[in-house]
Amino acid sequence: MSDRITIVIPVYNEGANFDRLWAELCSKVRSDFAACVVYDFDEDDTLPVVQRVISTGETRIRLVKNHVRRGVGGAIVTGFDQVEHGPILVVMADLSDDLGQVDSMLALYRQGYQIVAGSRYMKGGRLLGGPLFKQFLSRMAGLTLHWFRGVPTHDATNAFKIYDRDMLRSFTIESQHGFELNLELTVKAFLAGYRIGEVPSCWTDRTAGTSRFQLWKWLPSYLKWYFYAFHPRHNTKPA
């Protein structure tokens, strides 16, 4: 098992946020890590900021151009493809994720969990800001999957998760749009019998830049993977 965690950071014009994000990663993550910043287009205003960080002699960070499909889903899969083995953490560049919990998440991974979720909806978790309807949908999806289907996290939709690279190779990732990929992977891992853990985390809405979350466009894909968990032919996990 690799001791280094790879942090995949999909970006879209996050130049206003990246310096602070990098400072928080360096100060809050005590574990050994490498960062893979995945971008869609060469004019992205995040690139010069990352290149300046690299020019200081920082060797833990690299830029990778999205080679799967434009958008956050393709960027995340591109990041997965850069890793041979070990833990992969998805982090948003908008400073929304609770980076102080990364070491606790990694500790669970090292206990044999193939997915570790940063959970906004378990005891101790919080969600600050953001559209109320989006909050309601993600909370209800996570809690009903936990209560009524037995998924071992209260927050199946959150992107802030550690994934085991070897586990990811066992799936064909079907998501074509955006963040529904995180729900797909969680549901498929649960149905396949992989171990899923969670730690409480606080999500905070961005204060700079523009969100690329497209609720109405992506909602049908979220619903697909939500109901996939309840489909009769998927109701029994393999022994």
N, C-alpha and C positions, 0 to 999 in steps of 0.2 A: 504494500500500500504506500502510495506517495505521501511524503510529509508536507509537501507544498500544495497549497490550494491555489487554483487558477480562478481569478475573478474576471468574468466576462461583463464588459460594460458597453452596451449598445448606445450609440450617440446619434443625435440629429441636432446640429447647431446648439451644442451645450457649452460653447466657449465661456459664457458668463458664469457657469457653475463649476467648471472642471478644476480650477486651481483649489477651490475649497474642498471639492470632493477628494482630490488627491491628498490634501493635508489631513482630512479626516480619516482616510484609509491608513495613512502612515502613522497617525497618532492612536487610533482606536483598535486596529488589528495587530495584535502582538504576534500572531502566528506567521510563519514564513509564507509569503504569497507572491504571485506574479499576476499582472493585469494585462488583459487583452482588450483593447479599445477597438470596437468594430464600427465602421462608418460606411455610409452608402455612396457618398459622392465627394470628389476631391475639393470642392469649394466649401465643405462643412467648416464652420468657424471654430469647431473644437480642435481641428488638426494643428493649427499653429501653436495653440496652448500646450497640447500634448508634446509636440516637437520641441518646444522650449524646455519642458520638464526633462525630456530625454537628453537634451543638449547639456544639461547640468551633470551628466554622468549617471543618471538614474537608469539602472539596467533591468528593473523589475517590470517595465511597462513597454508595450509595443502596439503599433497601429496595424490593423488588419482590415482590408476592404471586404465588405460583404460580397460573397460570391454565390449566394444561394438565391435570394430574391430580395428586392428592395423592401425595406421596412423592418420593424423590430423583430418579427419572428425569424426572418431570414438572417438578421444580424446575430441573434442568439444561437441559431444553428451553426452559423459560420464560426462563432466562438467555440462551440462544442467541438467542431472539427479540428481545432488547433491543439487539442489535448489528447495525449495517448492514454493516460491512466490517472486515477485519483479523483479528488473532489473538485467540482466546479461550482462556483457561486455566481449567480446572476445578480448584478447590482445596477440600479438605474443611476444615471448621471445627474439627476435633478435633486439630489440630496434628500430624497424621500425615505430612504431605507435606514434602518437602525443598525449602523455599522458597529456600535458597541457590543452587539450580540453575536458577531461573527465567530469569535473564539468559542463561545458556548455552543453554537451550532456545529462547529468543527469537532468539538469534544464528543457530541452525540454521533456524528459521522464515524469517528474513530472507534465508537462502541459497536459499530456494525450496522448502522442505519444507512440505507441507500439514498433516501431523500430526507433532508432536514429543512422544515419550513420555518421561516420567521413568521409567527402567527399574530395577527392583529386582533383576533377574536377569541383567543384563549384567555384564561385568567392572567392578568398582568399585561396583556397586550392593549394597544390603543391605536386609534385612527384619528388624526387631527387634520381637519380641513378636507377639501375636495368636494365634488358634487354630491349632494345628499342621496340622489337616486342611485348613483353608482355605488355609494357606500352601502345602501340598503341591499342592492342586488348581490354584491360580493359577500356581504355578511350572511345573507340568507342561503346563498349557494354553499358557503363553507360550513355553516352550522347544520343545515339539513343533510349534507353529505356525511357529516360526522355523526349526527344523532340517528338518522334513519338508514344509512348505508354502512356505517361503521368505519368510514375512512379515518385513519388515526391522526388527523390534523383538523383543527377548526378553520383552517384558512387555505383551502385547496387552490384558490385562484391567484394567490399572491405570487409575484415573480421572484421575490426575495427568498430563494431556496438554494440549498446545496444539493447537487445531483452527483451520483457516482458515475464516472465515465463508462465503466464496463456495463452498468445497468442501461445507460442510454443506448448503447450499441444493440441491446436486445430488442429495441423497439424500432418500428418504422414511424418516424414523426410525420403526421399527416397534416397538421395545421398549416394553413396557407396565408393567414392574415397577420395576427399580432399576438397579444398576450394570452389568448386562449391556449397557446402551446403549453403554458404552465399547468393549466387544468388537465389537458390531455395527458401529460406525462404523469401527473399525480394519480389520475384515475387508472391509467394503464399499469402503473407500478403497484397500486393497491390490488388490482385484479390479478396481477401476476404473482402476488405473494411477497413482494419486496417489503423491507422494513421502512416505515415512515415515522419520523419523529418531529417534534416541534419545540420551539422555545418562544416565549413571548417577545413581541417586538412592537415598536411604535412607528407607525407610518405618518409622515408629515408632508402635506401638500407643498409643491414647489413654490418658490418665491421669485424665481427668475427663469426666463425662457418660456417656451410654449409647449404644452402637453401635446403629444401625438396620439393619445388614447382616443379611439373612435368607437364609442359605446354602441351606437345603433348599427354601425357596419359590422362590428364583431359579435354582437349579441347572438345571432343565429349559430355561430360556431361555438360560443360558450354553451348554449343550450344543447347542442349536439353532444358535447363531451359530458355535460351534466347528466343527461338522460342515458348516455352510454353506460354509466355506472349502475343504473337501475334496470337495464334491459334484462329480461329473464335468462337469456343465454349467457349472461355475464355474472349471474348471481352467486356462483360458487367459485371461490379462488382455488387454483391448483394446490394440491397437497404438497 
